Structure formats: structure tokens, C-alpha cells
Amino acid sequence: MAGIKRKSVPPTHPDTKLKSKKAKVEKSSVDATEELAIRREKPKKAGTEENTDGVVEYGTSEDENGIYGFAADKNSALTSSDEGDEGAEDSDSSDEGGDEMDIDKKNIASEKQPTLSTLNATSSREAHAKQKALAKERKAAKPNAEIIERSKKLWEKLRLKSHVPKDERKELVKELFEIITGRVQDFVFKHDSVRVIQCAIKYSTLEQRRMIARELKGEFKTLAEGKYSKFLIAKLLEKADPEIRDMIVNEFYGHVRRLINHPEAAWILDDTYRAVATQDQKNRLLREWYGPEYSIQGLMSEDPGTADLSIILRDSLEKRKPIMEYLEAQINQIIQKKLNGFTMLHDAMLQYFLVCKPGSTEASNFLDHLRPEATLKEGEEPDNVDLLKNLAFTKPGSRLVSLALAYGSAKDRKVFLKPYKDTIEMMAYDANAYHVLLAALAVIDDTKLSSKSIFGELLPPNDVLPEKVLNLVSDVRARSVILYAYAPDAKWLLEDNARERLSELYAIRSLTSKKDPNIRLSEIVKIIESQLLTAITARATDFAMFSFGMQFMGEVLVGAPGVNNEKRREALTQVASLTHKIFDPSTPAPSGGKKEADPLSKEDPSTYGKNLLKTLVQGGKYDPKAKKVVPVEPALGFADMFWDQIKDDVMTWATGQGSFVVLGLVEAEGFERRDEVLKTLKRNQGQLEAVARPLKDAGKRPKKGESKPRGNAGARLLLEKL
């Protein structure tokens, strides 16, 4: 019946012992590849139904589908009705017919298999070729397709910087600008062609860059919001042209809230604020955090006004509540999005905290933003730890964290310091973050906590300790963290801004900390002294090579005399053996002209060697208030070691730049061999007198750049001691 296809039944294998009278025809199943091709060619329709008698009905006839019984082809296998007819024939003839049928099926299968694979490969190639042709047609149909394609080819050549000769590059840039001039906006909003403009800016002149910026005027806000076009603004700002900078920043006014919350534009806005904006531009941008009123003022007013929130609230006290609520909402919104690395955000947070009354609910609620949230699993990091880490590495953020440490309770200080684990060393070298470490050392009463948190990472108890200390001492900021406890107010150690920050913290510390500052510092010194002495003993030669190293050795060796006297003795012995490397007494005194300065200092490096040896020989530091040297207890005993090193050429020291070191040796308390020194000096008194008085030509007018010779002052003082 037309439209009916019967299910195939697996052939039964006849018993070999019994001879059947029916023809022995083996009905094999249709070849898998052939059947798969049929299914692909004629898929089942939705109206297909399967009967319970094992019959599947189709809505079309066999002739329409090209399917005949089991074989799906007129010329292939027999239908079930043909099989019944064949069974009526003689057994011998059926055997021969069955064999021939099997051979025909194999031939058909072998012929169709390569034909299908060839057809599939051919159709796949044709499909890909059609797709490419269609994509090319679509691209060619776009506006400016031809010039964009040409400019991209120029860009491909230009970006190979090392392979393009200079003259050829000039010609390529000239041709590129001929293409893009007047059409810049057609290029910048496409992800591929915007790179062409970036390349043009890279090799452009100042006037060409301004031409590009003028064509883009009015579109900078939109460009900042683009995934790829934002890099074009960064390229323009990178060249630091004031005219282009003003063009870009002016288009950000009034849109700060939208841009700072945008996933792409936020980074461009913050980079502009942090790196290139003037102070007036920064004030305008930051004022928009205080409310919509200031966004409108930023658009209309020529006067940027102040961004200091305390001044704004002092002049308009009635605006305090709406401004504080708006600012807090803005801060919360950015923090919740985890965009907590923005300098503009840190500035806004600092302004908010500075106008909060210390100890008030407002201040306490604000500090909750900084406190790491409690975690459910052990070892899991809270979500807001990144906020504290990012704050430390910006100028306003580091000040905010320092103030939080100063105003916080003992528990708060521990919580605020904990997230910086494993980043302490990086902070010590950073221009902003090291202020946080100084603040922690200055205000935290629990010196075990601060020392373990900070110096546990900076001074590891292993073989790398000497190398790490040497690297820390070589850096102008990191060394201040190491030596702060030894010289907390030294001008040679701390930069001006660091001393200003610490002065602010000292005033707050007097109200929030219970421990005496001197006791706090002495406890820190005792904790780290042994490790620093170990580093000096191991690398004394390296420390003696530069000024910072000599200052470091002088502070540590005199710093805590009661701690680990055995290690101190080893370190002093090592330094004494390097006496002539630390200072060469035969070096002539520098005149008023040029001198070879230490790369880490502006002063003559020999000065630091003299000061180190004099401090160690005298056994203590000079107290400017008492106007005398205060020796440490127990005594260092360095004077005897030093005398053993210089007694053979003491007159070279006494008549040269080392005269004040010898003077310190004579004046040192507890030095039992003073008479031996004086006896040697008295025996060579004539040499001292020769260098002590001014030269005969001292009355002559010195040349330009030279100082008037005055004789050796140290030698004159030694003569008074004789």
C-alpha cells in the first residue's frame, strides 16, 4: 500500500542440520552510510505516526518519496513481498540468486561511499566560499569601506616599528593623515578603525593631534564610554597638551556621577583626575560628588571653587545633611560595585571623614566601610579587603587609613592592619603606602602586634635577611620604616610630607593612645635589634659603600646597647675592620668647587664615614638640647678597636679630614688608652701646628667657586688637648 513502510526484522539463521525447501536468501540490513544519506535527504514530517502492528505510515506515496520497501531505492534490496515470491522457488536456484544479490549490494555500497564524502567536502567548501563572499559584500556596502580598508593596510605597516625605515614611515603617516583628515569621527566608533587613529596620534605632530581633537570635540564623553574608543582618549591625554586636556575635561563636567558608575568610562575619568587634571579641574570634578547642585555649577560657573568639604559646610551649614547623605550614597554605590581603586573615590571618602566629629555615630558608621566583613569559612578573604589595600596606595587613601588607625580603638587597629598581610614589603617601597606603616608604628600600643605584622615580613628569620635589609636600606622610603623607631623625628630620615603627616597623628595619639611614645619606640627597637645586627655582621662591606648604609649602621649599633651584646660585639668588630674603607684619611678636603657626591645623597660621601666613626668612637649620639654627646650604657668599646686600626698612621688622620674622629677618640669616656694617643700626637706636634694655622696665601682673594682656606679646625682642637 502506498505510504506504508514496514519495519525491518533481523534475519533468522537457519539450522545447518535441517535442509529447508525454501530459497536460502540472506536479507542484510541497509548499509549505514546509505541509510544516513536517505535520512538527511528525506526527513520525517510532522504527521508521521507509528502503528502498533509495526507499521509506520507517511503522508506521501513511495513514488513521491523515492522509497521502495526496505531498500529506499528502486534498484536496491527486495521488498518483503518479493521475498515471499522468492521463497517459492527451488532451493538450488535461490542459493545462486542470493549470492548474486549480496555481490550487487556490496558493489552499490562501495560506489556510493566515496561519492557521498566527496559531495560533503564539495558542499562545505562552497558554503564557506559563499559566506566569505557575502561578508565581503556586506563590508564593501558600509560607508567609507574603501578608505577604511586602505587606512588599515597603512596601520599594518606602521605598527611594525622596527621594520619600517624612518623615511618610509613619514610617507605612510602623511598618506594616513590625508585619508583621515575630516573623517576622524567615521573611524573612532569602530573597534578596528579606531586603532588607525591611535596609530596616527602616536606618530603625529602637535598640530596634527590638535586637529584630531578638534574634530572629536563634543564626542569625548561618548568616546570615554566605548570599549575600544576609550583608549583613544588615553592616547590624547598621554601627550600632555594643555589645549587637548582642557577640551576633554570640559566635556566631563556635569557628568561625573554617570561616568564614575560606567564600567568603561570610570577608568578614563579617574586616570584623568589623578594624572593630568589641574588642581582647579580636580576641584570641579570632586565637587560633583556633593550633590546635583554642584554638577550644575560645574557646567555654568567659571570659578571652580574649593573642593574642601569642611570649608563648604562652614559657609553653608544648612547644606550639611543633604550633602553628607548624597556623598555617602555615592561612596556606598561605588564600594558595592567593588570599583574601589579610584583615586577620586578615595578623595571623596577622605573629605567625608574629615568633617565627621571624632567618636560620633557618623564617624563610626563610616569606619564600618573599612572594617573587613566577617567570613563564614576559615581562610576565606572578606569582600572589602581590597578597599583597604587600594586605599593605602593613593595619597588621600593612605591619609584616610592613617587617620583611621589613629582614631580607632585597639581592636579597630588590629582589624585595619590585618588585611595588609603579604603586602607589607610592597608598601614599604611605595611613595604613599609607607605612610600607613609609619602611622601603625606611631600609634599602635601593642608593639608585639605592630612588629609582628610589619617586621615579620620585612625581616624574615632566614638566610635572605641580610639581602632584604640591604635592599630596604637602599631605598629612601623603605629605610624610614626600618629606622623610624631609632630616629622618629630626624630630618635626614623623613621627608617633609612624612613629618607633616606624623605631626597630625601625634596630636590625635595623645587622646587615643595610652602608652608613652618613647616606651613604644624602645620596645620596637628591642624587638628588631638582633635581626639588624645580624644583617650588619653579614653585609658590613656592602653597607659601607653608600651613605644610607653608613647612617643605618650608626643608628643600629648605638640604638639598643642592652640587647644581644654578643651580636653587637661581632658587628662592631666587623665595622672596625673596614675603617679604611669607610673613610680614607688621605683624601683631600673638598674645596668649594664640584665634588663627587653619593648617588643617594647630595652631600660628600666622606662626611657620612667620618660621622659614623666619630659616633661609634664617642660611644653615643650628640644631644642638641644638652649640647654634648650622651654615651650609651653599657659602653660600646669601639674606641679600642678603632685605635688598633689607626695607630700606625694616626698622624695622617689627625692632620687630614679625619682630625675630628681622632678628637672624638681623645674625648671618649671610658677609653683607657687615651694617654697613648696623646703621647703619639705630642711627639708629632709640629705636623699638627703646620696644618692648624691658615696657609700663607690665605689673605688672597679666592677664585670663583672656591672657599677661603681656614686651616684644619680639628688639628687646632687637638693642639689644645696636648
C-alpha positions, 0 to 999 in steps of 0.5 A: 500500500502506498505510504506504508513502510514496514519495519525491518526484522533481523534475519533468522539463521537457519539450522545447518542440520535441517535442509529447508525447501525454501530459497536460502536468501540472506536479507542484510540490513541497509548499509549505514552510510546509505541509510544516513544519506536517505535520512538527511535527504528525506526527513520525517514530517510532522504527521508521521505516526507509528502503528502498533502492528509495526507499521509506520505510515507517511503522508506521501506515496513511495513514488513521491518519496523515492522509497521502495520497501526496505531498500529506499531505492528502486534498484536496491534490496527486495521488498518483503513481498518479493521475498515471499515470491522468492521463497517459492522457488527451488532451493538450488536456484535461490542459493545462486540468486542470493549470492548474486544479490549480496555481490550487487549490494556490496558493489552499490555500497562501495560506489556510493561511499566515496561519492557521498564524502566527496559531495560533503567536502564539495558542499562545505567548501562552497558554503564557506566560499559563499559566506566569505563572499557575502561578508565581503559584500556586506563590508564593501556596502558600509560607508567609507569601506574603501578608505577604511580598508586602505587606512588599515593596510597603512596601520599594518605597516606602521605598527611594525616599528622596527621594520619600517625605515624612518623615511618610509614611515613619514610617507605612510603617516602623511598618506594616513593623515590625508585619508583621515583628515575630516573623517576622524569621527567615521573611524573612532566608533569602530573597534578596528578603525579606531586603532588607525587613529591611535596609530596616527596620534602616536606618530603625529605632530602637535598640530596634527593631534590638535586637529584630531581633537578638534574634530572629536570635540563634543564626542569625548564623553561618548568616546570615554564610554566605548570599549575600544574608543576609550583608549583613544582618549588615553592616547590624547591625554598621554601627550600632555597638551594643555589645549587637548586636556582642557577640551576633554575635561570640559566635556566631563563636567556635569557628568561625573556621577554617570561616568564614575558608575560606567564600567568603561568610562570610570577608568578614563575619568579617574586616570584623568583626575589623578594624572593630568587634571589641574588642581582647579579641574580636580576641584570641579570634578570632586565637587560633583560628588556633593550633590546635583547642585554642584554638577550644575555649577560645574557646567555654568560657573567659571570659578571652580571653587574649593573642593574642601568639604569642611570649608563648604559646610562652614559657609553653608551649614544648612547644606550639611545633611543633604550633602553628607547623605548624597556623598555617602550614597555615592561612596556606598554605590561605588564600594558595592560595585567593588570599583574601589581603586579610584583615586577620586573615590578615595578623595571623596571618602577622605573629605567625608571623614574629615568633617565627621566629629571624632567618636560620633555615630557618623564617624563610626558608621563610616569606619564600618566601610573599612572594617573587613566583613566577617567570613563564614569559612576559615581562610576565606578573604572578606569582600572589602579587603581590597578597599583597604589595600587600594586605599593605602596606595593613593595619597588621600587613601593612605591619609584616610587609613592613617587617620583611621588607625589613629582614631580607632580603638585597639581592636579597630587597629588590629582589624585595619592592619590585618588585611595588609598581610603579604603586602607589607614589603610592597608598601614599604617601597611605595611613595604613599603606602609607607605612610600607613606603616609609619602611622601603625608604628606611631600609634599602635600600643601593642608593639608585639602586634605592630612588629609582628605584622610589619617586621615579620615580613620585612625581616624574615628569620632566614638566610635572605635577611641580610639581602632584604635589609640591604635592599630596604636600606637602599631605598629612601622610603623603605629605610624610614620604616626600618629606622623610624623607631631609632630616629622618629623625628630626624630630618635626614630620615623623613621627608617633609610630607612624612613629618607633616603627616606624623605631626597630625597623628601625634596630636590625635595619639595623645587622646587615643593612645595610652602608652608613652611614645618613647616606651613604644619606640624602645620596645620596637627597637628591642624587638628588631635589634638582633635581626639588624645586627645580624644583617650588619655582621653579614653585609658590613662591606656592602653597607659601607659603600653608600651613605644610607648604609653608613647612617643605618649602621650608626643608628643600629649599633648605638640604638639598643646597647642592652640587647644581644651584646654578643651580636653587637660585639661581632658587628662592631668588630666587623665595622672596625675592620673596614675603617679604611674603607669607610673613610680614607684619611688621605683624601683631600678636603673638598674645596668649594668647587664640584665634588663627587657626591653619593648617588643617594645623597647630595652631600660628600660621601666622606662626611657620612664615614667620618660621622659614623666613626666619630659616633661609634668612637664617642660611644653615643649620639650628640644631644642638641638640647644638652649640647654634648654627646650622651654615651650609651650604657653599657659602653660600646668599646669601639674606641679600642678597636678603632685605635688598633686600626689607626695607630700606625698612621694616626698622624695622617688622620689627625692632620687630614679630614679625619682630625675630628674622629681622632678628637672624638677618640681623645674625648671618649669616656671610658677609653683607657688608652687615651694617654697613648694617643696623646703621647703619639700626637705630642711627639708629632706636634709640629705636623699638627701646628703646620696644618692648624694655622691658615696657609700663607696665601690665605689673605688672597682673594679666592677664585670663583667657586672656591672657599677661603682656606681656614686651616684644619679646625680639628688639628687646632682642637687637638693642639689644645688637648696636648 
